[in-house]
Amino acid sequence: MKCKMDEHAGLCNCTYSSCERRLKCCDCLHYHRKKGQLPACFFNAEFEITYDRSIANFIKMRKGQCLPA
């Protein structure tokens, strides 16, 4: 499967601009999964900018938000 980096440019909200995995979604997902984390695209802007990619931080962000049924 060919990477669609050009298509990801408008979707990636990662502010860590020097990351070698930026716009390479497959590489990013595998990297964060190995570390027990979630990639930036799972976080809103307020939480993403902290660079805390932990699952606990994701839960903290989602706490109190209405989730779709």
N, C-alpha and C positions, 0 to 999 in steps of 0.2 A: 504494500500500500504506500502510495506516495504522500508525503507530508504536504499539507495545504497551508503553509506558513502565510501566504498572502491573504488567504481568507480569514485567518485567525487574527490578523492585525487589528481589526476593529472590535474584536471580542475579548482580547486579553486585557485585563485590568491590573496586571502585575506592575507595581511601581519600582521594582528592583531591576532597573534598566540594564545593569551590567551582567545579568544572569545569562549564562550560555544556553539555557533551556527556554528562554523567552520565545514565545510564539511556536514552540515545538511541544504541543500539548501532550503527545505520547510520552516524550522524555520527562516532561514536568510531572505528569501524573505518577510515573514509575518512581521518580526521585522522591517525591513527597510520600508516596505510599511506603517505600522502604524505611522512611524516617517516622512513620506513624502519624503523618500530617495530611493536611488537605492543601491543594494549590490555591493560589490567590483568587481564582475565578469563583470559589465557593464563598468568598467574603465580600461584604459591601465595602465601600470606600473607607469608611471610618475604621473598620477593623483591619482591612488589608494593609493600610499604611503602617500598622504596628509591626508588620513582618512576623507576627505570632501566628503560625500556621497550624497550631495544635487543634486537636479535636475538641478539647475543653474550651478553647477560645471560640470555636465555631458554635458550640452549644450555648455559650454565654451570649453570643451575638443573636442567636435565634430565640433565646428564652424570652417569653412574653410576646413573641410575634405569632400571629395566626398563621398556621400552616394549612395549605390546601388539603381538602379531604380526599 
